[in-house]
Amino acid sequence: MRLLISLTLAILTTVALIACKSADSTNRVASSSTPATPARAKVTPAAAAHADGVRRITTVELQDLISKGQAYVVDVRNEASYNLGHVRGAKLIPNTEIAQRSNELPRDKTIVTYCS
């Protein structure tokens, strides 16, 4: 069981790091300055999967998941960056601490990490 938990944490940490370093900025969660779009936006193929295997979602999709109570947002930047501005309700867990603080992550929600 410990091996399974450790493997899951390693994958989650890797996903967070890959997502932060991704050069594909067009599909990453955008800032609040993104123009409003209809709330019933569908998941597009571009948002589904990428070569690195990490799913990206739009701000509209994130807002929809949050409003339904289906998403948990984790800011994986450092505290100084978090204090300069972050998604409302986001939990600060720097990417270097994900493995040690995995018990803080819900098991029943989509975990959305971001770093920009």
Legacy VTK file of the C-alpha trace (Angstrom):
# vtk DataFile Version 3.0
C-alpha trace
ASCII
DATASET POLYDATA
POINTS 116 float
0.000 0.000 0.000
2.861 2.365 0.808
4.357 1.636 -2.585
1.089 2.548 -4.310
0.804 5.812 -2.354
4.448 6.677 -3.033
4.021 5.975 -6.740
0.878 8.113 -6.877
2.658 10.980 -5.144
5.631 10.719 -7.480
3.332 10.875 -10.501
1.428 13.846 -9.065
4.667 15.713 -8.396
5.937 14.946 -11.879
2.673 16.131 -13.432
2.828 19.380 -11.468
6.404 20.006 -12.555
5.735 19.154 -16.189
2.672 21.375 -16.268
4.658 24.266 -14.823
7.457 23.927 -17.332
5.245 23.299 -20.338
5.946 25.515 -23.309
2.370 25.081 -24.509
0.966 28.220 -22.881
-2.096 28.406 -25.111
-3.886 25.637 -23.253
-2.820 26.418 -19.707
-5.223 27.984 -17.254
-5.271 31.662 -18.136
-5.304 34.642 -15.835
-8.430 36.496 -14.791
-7.957 38.902 -17.698
-9.204 36.232 -20.115
-12.383 37.372 -21.876
-15.575 35.797 -20.580
-17.026 32.923 -22.565
-20.265 30.980 -22.177
-20.437 28.973 -18.963
-21.500 25.850 -20.839
-18.249 25.472 -22.734
-17.428 21.883 -23.654
-14.096 20.166 -23.187
-12.311 20.497 -26.493
-9.836 17.965 -27.852
-7.079 20.529 -27.163
-8.025 20.480 -23.487
-8.212 16.695 -23.258
-4.611 15.479 -23.563
-1.172 16.432 -24.803
1.999 14.614 -25.744
3.184 14.883 -22.143
-0.034 13.200 -20.942
-1.084 16.157 -18.806
-4.644 17.371 -19.321
-5.135 21.130 -19.582
-8.367 22.965 -18.870
-9.605 26.441 -19.661
-10.578 29.046 -17.098
-14.225 28.481 -18.009
-13.895 24.745 -17.357
-12.140 25.446 -14.064
-14.835 27.894 -12.964
-17.486 25.313 -13.832
-15.723 22.561 -11.862
-15.254 24.862 -8.859
-18.890 25.989 -8.901
-19.973 22.334 -8.888
-17.578 21.537 -6.038
-15.664 19.115 -8.255
-12.234 20.786 -8.333
-9.521 21.516 -5.796
-6.994 24.110 -6.947
-3.389 23.797 -5.809
-0.913 26.616 -6.421
2.509 24.969 -6.679
4.544 28.190 -6.794
6.512 29.577 -3.864
4.874 31.623 -1.109
6.151 34.976 -2.398
4.551 34.398 -5.813
1.351 33.146 -4.178
1.160 36.307 -2.053
1.440 38.483 -5.163
-1.749 36.939 -6.524
-3.498 33.598 -6.867
-6.757 31.921 -7.839
-9.365 32.571 -5.176
-9.606 29.537 -2.912
-6.372 27.962 -4.159
-4.319 26.015 -1.649
-0.612 26.859 -1.560
1.465 23.694 -1.696
4.841 24.407 -3.335
5.867 21.681 -5.778
8.728 20.702 -3.470
6.194 19.870 -0.714
3.537 17.933 -2.653
4.746 14.498 -1.533
4.934 15.448 2.154
1.529 17.180 2.138
-0.463 14.747 0.008
-2.753 14.033 2.948
-4.172 17.545 2.456
-5.442 16.682 -1.032
-9.021 15.459 -1.405
-9.622 12.074 -2.988
-13.061 12.933 -4.371
-12.215 15.984 -6.518
-10.229 16.813 -9.611
-6.953 18.313 -8.443
-5.913 21.249 -10.613
-2.346 22.465 -10.207
-1.017 25.684 -11.613
2.138 27.720 -11.494
1.546 30.903 -13.476
LINES 1 117
116 0 1 2 3 4 5 6 7 8 9 10 11 12 13 14 15 16 17 18 19 20 21 22 23 24 25 26 27 28 29 30 31 32 33 34 35 36 37 38 39 40 41 42 43 44 45 46 47 48 49 50 51 52 53 54 55 56 57 58 59 60 61 62 63 64 65 66 67 68 69 70 71 72 73 74 75 76 77 78 79 80 81 82 83 84 85 86 87 88 89 90 91 92 93 94 95 96 97 98 99 100 101 102 103 104 105 106 107 108 109 110 111 112 113 114 115
